[in-house]
Amino acid sequence: MQIVTRLIAITRARQLQRQFQQIERSISPLPARVRSRLGLMTLREIGQASKCEFPHLYSTAPEHRYMPWGQGTEIGFARSKSDNPEVALRGIALWLAVAYHETKDSQYASLQPQHRQLLRVLRELRDAGSEQADATAEWMRSGAAA
């Protein structure tokens, strides 16, 4: 049984890695202001997922609760490909939040690199938000705001 469980974990790690590469390619060209919004959206999604009984199953239908993993990453990934920029941002935020909770306390070594990559992206989004706030504060202190 342990072999099957490990095989499932390895398969999931590969799937998350492929999706993560696409998500990261979607994030990289975003301007700083949009990255800041994405960081806030992602933080809100992570908080909403934390309130659930099983955060890694956030946005998964109740009848699918007993699957090896939830549907949140699939939903978020599909939305991230949308032509509508707002839907795409919300999809990216959902994917990041669910993947974060799914990999956070994983006992499988194959999922730990994905968690570290997610933390790096979340840190970059957080820093983009703080840089945006610093620039706004600096502008407000200058004579341009008067």
Stockholm file with secondary structure:
# STOCKHOLM 1.0

chainA/1-146         MQIVTRLIAITRARQLQRQFQQIERSISPLPARVRSRLGLMTLREIGQASKCEFPHLYSTAPEHRYMPWGQGTEIGFARSKSDNPEVALRGIALWLAVAYHETKDSQYASLQPQHRQLLRVLRELRDAGSEQADATAEWMRSGAAA
#=GR chainA/1-146 SS CHHHHHHHHHHHHHHHHHHHHHHHHHHTTSCHHHHHHHHHHHHHHHHHHHTSSSGGGTTCCGGGTTSSSCSHHHHHHHHHTCSSHHHHHHHHHHHHHHHHHHHHTCCCTTTHHHHHHHHHHHHHHHHHHHHHHHHHHHHHHSGGGC
#=GC SS_cons         CHHHHHHHHHHHHHHHHHHHHHHHHHHTTSCHHHHHHHHHHHHHHHHHHHTSSSGGGTTCCGGGTTSSSCSHHHHHHHHHTCSSHHHHHHHHHHHHHHHHHHHHTCCCTTTHHHHHHHHHHHHHHHHHHHHHHHHHHHHHHSGGGC
//
